[in-house]
Every structure is written in structure tokens, then in C-alpha cells.
Amino acid sequence: MRRSMLLLSGLLLTSSSAQAAISAVVVGNDTSSVQYQFQYSGTPAYRRAYIDVDRNPATGFAQQGIGADYLLENNSLYANVGGGWNWQFIKTVTYTDSAGTVKWTVARADIAETATPNDADVVFQIEAPLETSAKYTHVYSGGTSPNPGTTQYTASSATIANPERGFYHHINNCNETDFVASTLSAFRTNEKITQVICVFYLAEFKNSPISQAQLERFQRQANSVRAAGLKMIVRFAYTTSESGDDAPLSRVTAHLDQLAPYLSANSDVISVVQTGFVGAWGEWAYTQNFGNLGNVSQTDWNNRKAVVDKLLSVLPASRMVQLRTPKFKRTMYGTTALSAAQAYNGSANARIGHHNDCFLASADDFGTYTNTSVEYPYLSAETNYLAMGGETCALNPPRSDCSTALSEMALFHYSYLNVDYSIPVINSWTSGGCRPEIDRRLGYRFALVSATFPATATRGAAMSLDIQIKNEGWAAPYNPRSVELVLRNTSSGAVYRVPLSVDPRRWLAGTTTSIGPSVTIPTSVPAGSYALLLNLPDPASSLNTRPEYSIQLANQNVWEASTGFNNLNRTVTVQ
């Protein structure tokens, strides 16, 4: 036992690189023994596990906030005697160390495990160099499953290129300049940006059908987005002029009939559709046909609602639309915020989200809000279940500074923002130090906390599981998303994807969700050893097997870029 550790007695050891050196922690037990396992990098001489069986940091050796009553160092078990670095050898234990993975099996009786408390705190360590893990809490199972084990996962702080979230690029008007797939692909690779906006102007068609050439241009744009592995936010409009020279309702509805097959055929790469059509830039303020600058009659409101209803009718039911201000939705569809019970039920209310295109620009965001005391709580409540995004439009410190920006992105569950406008605001977030957090937390950010599986499973029978996932982002996904447990044969590489009956749209910001308690192993899965992985693919058949469209979990050492799977670093023997 290495005595030079005496110099470290009583210190709380932390390391910025510890998370990189120690990973894939597994703690488990059966009726008679406990198992500890982790992966490490480098060639340390010592591998350790500190075990606090009474969970009292005031007793035992102080380490990472626990008071270790027992120590495993390589193949030896020690008991702490008298606090500090005072250890008494107990016995040699079952111990393996191969290919960067260390594992101990210890009799429960040898560490005085008792029914109360039915858990223990564990800290892992390697040396040299000295690296120490965070604290893990092992809650003992009843031992009814053979060799059950819980893996604890290390979160990552990396910016992740996940679909339907984050900053987006606005390059040019979508009706004029074709997207270049290689340019779009570089956004993903170099900037971790996975969305572009397609603002498609119909200025030359205010009195005529949309030409076939322009319909085909929209199709080309969607093809390029799909080829690049991105998605697009879509908006149609007739004018950029504050004269409001848009088109009447009859023309809008006729154009939507023309666009319907293109919206349907390309819904796989459409994140969301901003309602558009009305007024300058499609933002519903300056308009000659729908009530100008707030002078909106009941007939105008009826016509505006007809535009929204028509757009909803031609867009596949899986996709949402967004309105420019809370007042628009509250006036046309009622003032009660969408509830959890109503979410995703296919109604208009459940499909109409919000976009704020002057985020933080003034006290009311240049007219986005008319009464914040009412609209703030309304918007905060219903954006738990609806798409929320937009752009900034003016530097307005201190409101546009980091403090308010972070607060309101969280409050209103922002999923996306324009990285190209307004540049002074975006730059202020960089200089203010909050840009990395915004990059990480716009939209959803799912991180594995732990996963518990048995060592064996039977074909045609239920296998217990408990996968804990935390949403560290500011929003939940707003489009449908599949979840699968993947079994990959460790010998043949054959893959079996087992659907899980969960809905990631319900994994709200800041919450931890448990996937479980069981899944049935299909009878078609041959007996053998299988690696376990988690897959969150796009449900569209055109994208379902493309890794760019699967969700990467925010953890170290789990993502497989070639498959789009998240490796749970566990195996199960199927019998």
C-alpha cells in the first residue's frame, strides 16, 4: 500500500482532467457481493475505490466530500482505523485490470454493509498522475437479478451539433440564392450549427400562382438541406417594405394549396414553419390586407386566423407553426396557456408556438409584448410544449446583456436563435462570457446520469432497466422523436433496435426522466452477448438511420458518430 499518500491525508482532491481519465463507472451488487468498475486512461500504478458505508463524511478518511470507511487499492481491501490515512489490511479481493478497465468484486459482509442505510458513497481514483472522480451513490438492490449493476456517466461541457436546436444561419433570401450543400455541411462540422432559415419571398406572385420554377427552387433548397444533414426553419412572405404590399387572403390560400405537396414531401427537414405571409417580412405588422399597425378589425382578425388555420391544414400534423407575438395567438385562439394535458394532442393550440424577432431590443422587444405581467407567465408556461425561437434586432444594454439574455432564454424555453443578426448583440454575449452557455443550452441537452441493467436477459421476456436522463437545456424537443434500446452482438456486430415507449418531448428543461422499468427482448434476438446502446433517431423514414439526425447525449465516451448511437458501456447476455 502506497504510504506517500499520507501527505494527501484530509485533502479534498479534485482535478479538471479527472472526468477525462475516469469514466464509465459501474456500481452493482447481488445478494452476497458488490461490484465496482470504471474505465481509465494512461498507465497508473494504483487504482482505488473509497467506500463510505455509513455515508457520514465526519468518520473515516476524507475524500471528495465522503468519509471513506474502506479502501480498495489494486487487489487489496483495507478498513479505516481512527480517521485520516490510517488503514488496516483486511484481505485480498477478486480484482481484474485489463485494457483500461478495472473491476473489483467484494463480499458485502467484508465491508459491513447493513440494511440501514441501504446505500453507500463511492469515490474512484487513479495514480499517477493523481486523478479523482466525483462522488457516486450506490443504492443496493435486493439482489433478485443476477449481477445487476448501475453505471454512472460523466457529463460533457462540449457544444453538440444536435438537430432542431441551437443557433441557425440566415444566409440569403431562400427564393433567390440556392443553398450549397457543402457550405451547409461546414456549418455542422465547424460551428455545430444544424439549422438554416429559408425565408422565401413571393413578391412577384401577388396576383398570380407561384411559378413552377420557384416551386422547384424550394424543392432544391430542401434537397440541399437534407444532403447536408441539416434542417430548416421556413417562412413565406410577400414584401420587405413597410408599405405592407402583401397579398389578400384568397391569394395566400391559393399559394398554400400550391405549397402543400412541397411542405409535406419535405417535412422531414423542416424544423418549424413561421406563419409569415402577412405584412413586411411576414411579421404581421405592416400590411395592406390584414389590418395595418395594430388597427385590426374583427374581419382582419378572422382573415389572419384563416391564414394560420390554412397553414396548419396543409402542413403535416407532426409540424408546428409559430406566431410573431403572444397577442396574436391569445387574440385568435384564447388566452389560456397550453397545458401538459393538451400538449401534442393535434389541436391548433398544441401546434402554434412563438417567435420573437426583436429579442431584448427594448422593454417590450419593439412591440412583441403589450402586457408583460400577463404575457410573460403565459409564454413561459406554454413554451414548455411548443417551439420558441427568434432573433435579436438591436443592442440594448443592460437588457440585451448576458444576465437578462440567459434568464429569458430559460424562462421562455428558447430552442433556436439567429447567429447572423443582430451581430452587435451576439458579439456582446461573446465578450460578456455567456456565449458558450447559450451554445450548449439552446433547446434540449440530454445527459445520461445513470443506467441500471441486469447481467442476463431472456428472449421473449421483460428485462428490467432504469435509465436516468437529465435535460440540461432550456427546452424540450418540440417535434416527435423516437427512442430505442439497441442490442449489438459483441461477436457478429448484428444490431437489434428495440423501441421504448417514451416521448422525449415530455423531458422538460431541468428535469430528470427515468426510462423503465422494463423492456421485452424480442424473440428474434439470438442468444449471445450484446452491447447496450441508446438511440434517439429522427422518426422520418428518410432520416431514421442517418447519424446526423440522431440525438447525441451530452456525456463523455458514449457517442458513436458513425452510427448515431450512444454507447451505454454495458453488456448483457441474452439467453
N, C-alpha and C positions, 0 to 999 in steps of 0.2 A: 504494500500500500504506500502510495507516494507521500512522504512526510513533508515535503516542501509546501504542500497545501496549507500547512499551519499558518503561513504568512497571510493567507487569504481568509482566515477564520473571522466570521462575523460580517464579512463584506457582502453587499448586495451586488452580485455580478451581472452586468448587462453588457451587451455588445451589439453595435449596429449591424454587424455581419452575422450575428448568431442565427438569424432567421434563414440566411442562405446556407449555413453549414449544417443545421439540424432541421430535418423535415420529415414528412410522412410518419408522424408519431402514431403508434398504435398502443392502446392500453386495453387489456381484456382480462377475463377470468372465467374459470369454470368452478365447480363445487369445491375443488381442492387446491387450486393454484391460481396465481396471477401471471399475466404475460405483459412484458414491456418491450417495445420495439421502436426503433427510429432509423432513419437514413442519415448519413453524414457525408461530407466531402473532406478531402485531404487524407492524411495518414497519421491520425493522432495515436499516441501510445496508450491513452486512458479513455475509456467510455464509462460514463457514470449515470446512475439514476438515484436521485434523492427522494425518499418516500416519507411523507408526513401522515402517519396513520391516524393520529388524533386531531389533525387539522388545527393544531394550536401553534401559531408561529412563535409563542413565547417559550416553547420547550423544544429541545433538540438543536440541531445545527442550522443557523440562519442562512437561508439561500433563496433569493428571488421571492421573498415575502412568505416563505414557509419555514416551519421548524422541523427539519428532517430527523425522524426517529431512526431511520435505517438508510444505509447507503449500499448500492451495488456499484462495485468498481471492477470492471472486467468480469472475471468469473467468481468473485468473492462477495459475500454478504456480510455487512457489519451493522452493529447496533450502536447508537449514540449513547454514551455514558457520561452524564454530567454536563451536557451542553458544550458548545464550542467544538473544536476539532479533536474530539476525544471519541475514538471508535474501538469497539471490541469485535474481533473476528468471530463470526458465528459458524459459517460453513462455506463450502464450495457449492455453487448452484449450476443448473443447466444453462449454458451460455453458448451462443454462436455469433460469429463475426465474419461475414463474407460479403464481398463486393459492395462495401459501403453500407451494409445493413447489419445492425447489432440487435440481438434478441435475447432476453432473459425469461426463464420460467422459474418461479419461486413458489414454494408451498405457502399457502395462506397462513398456516399455523406459525411459520418461521418469521413472519412479520407481525404477529399478534393481531391479525385482522379480526375485528369483532363486529357484531351486528350494529352497534351504535358507536360512532357514526358509521353508516353503511357506505363510506366513501373514503378517499384519500387524495391528498395533493401530491403531485409528482413533478419534479424538475429534472431535465436531462442536460448532460454536459459532456464535452469532449476536451481533450488537452493533449498535445499542444498544436497550434495555438489554442488558448482557452476560449471556448465558446459555450454559452449557456442559453438554454431555451426559456421560453415563458413558462408560467405555471399551468399545469393541466390538472383537472379534477377528474378522478376516476370514480364513477359510481358503480359499485359492484352489482352485477346481475345475479339472478338467482341460481345460475349455473345450469338451467334446464336445456340450453342449446349447447352443443359441443363446441368448446373453444370459442365462445363469442368474443368479439373484440371491438373496441372503439378506436377509430383513427381520428386524431386531431389534426387540423390543417392550418397552415401558416398563410395569413392574408398577404396580398401583394399591394404595393402602392403604385404599380405601373399604370400608365394610361393605356386603355384597351380599345381596340377597334371593333366594337360590338355594333350589331345592326340596330337601326331605328332609334339612335340616341346620339347625343354629343353635339359638337359644333358641326355646321354644314357650310358648304361653299356656295356662293352665288356668283357664277362666272359671267354669263351674258344672258340676254333675253333668249329664252328657250325656242322661240319662234323664228329666230334669226340665225343663230350660230349653232352648228351641230356639236354635241359633246364628242370628245375624243376619248375613247376607252382607256388608252394608256395614261392620259392625264388624270382621269378619274381614279384609275388603279393606284397611281402615285399618291393621291390623297390618302388612301387607306394605308399604304406602305410607309410613307414618310411622315404623315401627320396624324395618323389614327383617326381620320375623318371618313365616315361611311355614308354620308348623305350629301346630296346636292339639291338645290331648289330649281324647279322648272317653272318659271313664270312665263306663260305662253300667251302673248297678246294676239287678239283677233281684230285689230283696228280696221283692217281692210274688208272685214266681213260684217259690218254693222247692218248692212242692207242686203246681204246675200248669204247663201250657205258657205260653210268653210270649204275651201278648195281641197281636192283630193291630194294635191301636192303637200299642203300643210298638215293634213291628217297623217300622211305618210312620214312627214318630218317628225311628228310627235312619236310615231312608232319607232323611228330610227333612234330618237333620244332614249326611249325606254330600252331598246336593244343594247345601246352603248352602256347604259347604267347597269344592265344585267350582266353584260360581258365583263364589266369591271368589278363586279361583286359589291356594288353599292345599291342604295335605294334613293328615291327622290320624293321630295315634298312638292306637290303640284298646286299651281294656281292659274286660273284663266282670267284675263281682264281685257278690256277694250281700249283703254286710254291711260296715258301718264299725265294728262293735262288736268289742271284744277278747274278747267271749264266743265269737266264732267261729261264729255261727249261719249257716253256709253251707248248701249243698245236697249231697246224695250224688252219687256218680259217675253213677248211672243218670239223674238229673235233668240233670246237666251235659251228658252226651252227647246227651240228647234236645233240650236247648236249642241245642246246637251244630248239630244237624240242622236246626232251625228257622232258625238264623242263616246257615247255609251259603249259600243263594242271595243273601243281602244282602251277605255278605262278598265273594262272587265278583263280584257286579254292581258293587261299589264299590271293588274292589281298586285301581283306578286312582288313587284319592285316599287310600288307606291306605298310610302310610309303613311301619308295622310294627305288629304286634299283641303287646302284653304278655300273657303267658299267663293271668294273672288267675284268676278263678273260685274259687280255693281261699283260704279264710281272710279275715280282715279286710282290706279294701281290695284284695282279690285278691293279697296279697303273701305268702301261703303260710305264715304263722307261727301266727296264732290261728285254729284250725279245729276243728270238732266232727266232721268226717267224714274227715279225711285225716291224722290224727296231729298232736296239738297240741304246740306249743312245743318241737319237737325230739324229742319222744317218738314217733318214727315207726317203725312195724313194717315188715317186708318187704311185707306186704299193703298197707300205706299207701303205700309207695314204688311198688308196682305200680299202685295206683289213681292216684297222682299222674302217673306216666308215661302212663297211659291217657288222662288229660286232655290232656297235651301231644300225644300221638300223634293223638288225635281232632281237636284244633285244627289240627294240620298237615294232616290229611286233608281238612278242609273248606275250608281256606284255599288259594287258588291257589298253585301251586308257585313262582311268582315272588316270593312274600312270605315274610318271616321272622317268627318269634316270638321273644320274649325271656323269660328266666327271671330271677328276682329275685336269686339268689346263685350264685356259681360252684359251690358244693357241690351244688346241685340238679342241675345238668347233669352234673357229674362222677360223682354217685351213680347217675344213671339212664342215662347214655349213654357212660360211660367217662372215664378221667382223662387221655387223650392230647389235647393241643390240636389243633384243626383245622389241617391243613397247606395249603400253597398248592396241592398236587396234588388235595386233596379239596374245596377251596373251590368252591362253586356247582355241585356235582355232583347236587344234588337230594335228597341223603340228609338224614335228620333232623339229624345233626351239623352239616351245612352250612347248616341253616336255623334253628338255635337260637342266638340271641345272648343278650345280657345287659343288665339294667338295675339300677342301684344307686340306690335311693331314699332313702339316707341318706349320700350322698357327703360325705366328710370330717368326719362328725359325731363320730367317736371313733377310737381306734386301729384298731378293726375295723369302723368305719362301722356301729355299732349292730347287730352280728351279721351283716353282709354277708359278712365273711370269718371263716373258722375257723382258717386257717393261711396267713398271707400269704407265707411263704417258698416255699410251693408254689403258692398260688393267684395270686399276682402274676405270675410268669412265664407261667403257663398263660393267664391272661386277656390279658396283653399280646400273647402270640403269636397267639391265635386271633381277637382283635378286629381284626386286620389284614383279616379277611374276613367279619366278622359285625357286625350292628348293636349299638352300645353307646350307652347314654344313661341318663337318670335325673333325679334332683333332689337338692338338698340338704335337710337337715331340722333342722339345729341349728348355731348359731355355735360354733365350737370352735377358737379361735386357740391356737397358731400353725398348726395343721394345716389349718384352713379358710381361711387367708390365701392371698394370691396365689401365693407361691412353690410351695407344695405343690399348689395347685389347678392351676396351669399344668403342673407336672411330671406329675401323674397324668392329666390330660386327654390329654396327649400320649402317655403310657405306655400307656393303655388305649383310645386312639383313639376318644374321645367324639365322637359325631355330634350329640347334642342334649342340652339341659338345660331345666328348668322355670324361667322367668323370674319366676314368681309365688311360688315357695317354695324355700327359706326366704328371705324378704326381707332379714333382717339379714346373711345370707351374701352375697347378691347385692350389697347395698349396700357390704359390706366390699371387694368386688372393684372397685367404682367408686372408693371412697376410696383403695384401695391402688394404683390406676392400671393394673390389668390387664384391666379390663372391655373396652376396645376390642380388645385382642388376642383375648380369648375370643370376642367378636362375630365377628371375622374368621376365626378358625381352627377353631371347632367344625365337625366334619365335613370335607368336602373343600373345597379352594380351588385351582382350576386357573388357572395363569397361563401365557400364551404366553411362551416365551423367544425363539424364532426360527422362521422358516419359509423354506424354500428351494423355489423353483419355477422351471421354465424359462419363457421368454417365449412359446413356442408349444407347442401340443399338437395331436395328430391324432385325429379321431374314430375310435373303434374300436380305438385303440392305447393302450398304457400311457404315462402321464405321470409322470415322476419327481417325488417330493415328499419333503420331510423337515420335519415339523412337530414342534418340541420344546416339550413342555408339562410344567411343574413343578407338583406338588401341594404347595402351601404350607400346607395344612390339617393337621389331626390324624388324619384318617381318609380312607378311600376311600368312594365311594358304595357302598351295600350292596344296592341294587336295580338291576335291569337298566337300561341307558342306551344309547341309540343315538348314533352319531357319523356325521356326514355332511359331505362337502365340497360346498359349494353354489356353483354357477356361475350368476351373474346377468348377463344380457346388458346391456351398458352402453348400448345404444340402446333396446331394446324393454322392458327390465326383466323379461323372461321368466326364470323360475327353474328350475334343474335340480338336484335333490338326489341326490348320488351316495353310497351307503352306503360306509363304511370298515370294514374287518374288524378292529376293535379293541374292547376291553372296558374301559371306564373303571373298573370295579370292581377292576381289576388295577393301577391307577395309585396305588400305595401312598403314604402320607404321607411327605413329604420326598424323594421320588424324581422324576427327570425321565424322561419317556417320549418316545420317538421314534415318530411316525406316519409310516409309509413302508414300503418305498422307492418304491412307485408306486401309481397308481390308473388304471383303464381309463376313458377318456372314452366315454360311451355314443354309439352311432352316431346316436341320436335328437337329439343336441345339434347345432343348426345351426352352420355356420361363422360366426365373428364374434368380437368382443371381449367378454370376460367378467370381471367382478369375482369374486374368490375369497373365500369366507366359510366359516366353520366353524360347524356346527350340532350341538348336543348335546341333542336333543329327548327328551321322555318317549316311550317306545315304545308306550304305550297309544294306540289309535286315537282315543279321545275327547279326548286331550290333546296329540297329536303336533304339531299346528300352533298350539298356544296358547303365545305367548311367555313367559307367566308360569311355564310348566313346563319351559322350556329352561334350560340352564346358562349363566350369564353368566361369561365369563372375567375374571380379576382383572387387567385391563390398562386403560390409558388409551386412549381413542379407538378402541375396537373394538366395543362393544356397540351393537346396534340394538334398542331397546326395542319398536319397532313390529313387528319380525319375529322376534325371539328369536335372530337370527344374530349371530355375532362376525365383524366385517369384518377380513379379513387384510391389507387395504390393498395388495392386489396384483391385477394383471390378467394374463390370459393370452389369447393369440389362438388360437382353435380353427380348424383348417384342415380 
